[in-house]
């Protein structure tokens, strides 16, 4: 059982009940008569994330009901000067009604700011956030005579972006309830683009004032960029606009309002034929602008200085969310080529988007294969996004127009990497090399290239860029016995001497300590001699492999032969004395 409340707690609760009853009383007075308008500031004082839940909800619902009936008057701006009669010499005085409306509009602005604070603040209860956001969107819908009140909505988005805490709950509510409306999406993208451009301008102007010790400014900019990206990535892309649901509007557009007013003034029925035009015209107008706003918002965001973590998140969403829906994907070329030139994991993540631009949008990148070759390091086979990278690597090497020296360089470097990669990396490397040998018969000599006895007269010709001049049969490479002329550190594909080497590293995989690797090498041997009856290996089946997946597959295998070790007596060492006849070990002499 819960402990009984103390006397102090009981007194506090009674005080709260008295206060909430008093709040309800002044709320009823405000809603019942204009004479009690002075209760408005008192009720506004309870709208704070730190106020008790009952007080906040009562104040919020009261003020929402009060202002929703006055929304038309709030935006009318009559002249505050009222002329007097001729007997006063034509002088003017302030119109009390106009002064009252100005004061009322000021209280409404305070109410909207309080609603935004409740919707964004981490101290606010989730139920209050839902009610506050619903009230805000109701004023957005009716705030300007039925038109979308973009100023209120911009303040909401601006507060979300510049919040010092997580905004995920509020953004989730927006996505769930309002991002399905096409006009909300349009104004969201417009607001985000405006905020991103203003942030870019402020960073450019203040870049000389920010010192290395100004960690607070840097942290604030990073937080704003994170919030902006979180909202921008949740806005549905401008696809499927032919569906009826995607044309749903949250509020009337300006054209619809004028059409309705003209219909009413002419005496026609609002529910007649113009209603059909109203529901069909405005969403179409918004849908035509949506792709442009989507493009502008993303381009403005990508111009901001991004932290490494946000940079990675952006590169992940670009191929699926951004590139298919921007107005012209080629405008992302500069951003992606800069990312591809950075190196490391950033280049790996940028490769997917850059590959789409090259293959589907005609972008030319002459150093594509040089950069791709430079990315082949042992660490790439343990990276988080290695699966997509390895599949794109295999696809990039599929063209039959690929020069022989390029295919040979990739095959040889991958072959060398099998010596330093984990078993999962060796499996996918062998699969890619196998596909390369099938696609490019001109480099098959790497499989069985012989070593000469050091006679320089047998040196083969220099690698040529013309595949028609490349002999697909065995060739003498001018290598000394046991020496490989391939330069692993050379990034120039021509100077790597891959054409003068052989794939001896793959042969060593026959004796790999991992049974899966040795079996895979042995199973692919017949594929190169029986091309008509075999096919390429699916790299996707191996690209996501790891130690755990290999072990899991290995324990599922049915064992036909079990190795048995039997000893008549328990051995005392790793090797027997008979294994090394004539040898004496230091340990034996010490014991004696």
Secondary structure by P-SEA (a helix, b strand, c coil): ccccccaaaaaaaaaaaaaaaaaaaaaaaaacccccccaaaaaaaaccccccaaaaaaaaaaaaaaaaaacccccccccccccccccccccccccaaaaaaaaaaaaaaaaaaaaaaaaccccccaaaaaaaaaaaaaaaacccccccaaaaaaaaaaaaaaccccaaaaaaaaaacccccaaaaaaaaaaaaaaaaaaaaaaaaacccccccaaaaaaaaaaaaaaaaaaaaacccccccccccccccccccaaaaaaaaaaaaaccccccaaaaaaaccaaaaaaaaaaaaaaaaaaaaaaccccaaaaaaaaaaccccccccccccccaaaaaaaaaacccaaaaaaaaaaaaaaccccccccaaaaaaaaacccccccccaaaaaaaaaaaaaccccccaaaaaaaaaaaaaacccccaaaaaaaaaaaaaaaaacccccccccccccccccccccccccccccccccccccccccccccccccccccccccccccccccccccccccccaaaaaaaaaaccccccccccccccccccccccaaaaaaaaaaccccbbbbbbbccccccccccccccccccaaaaaac
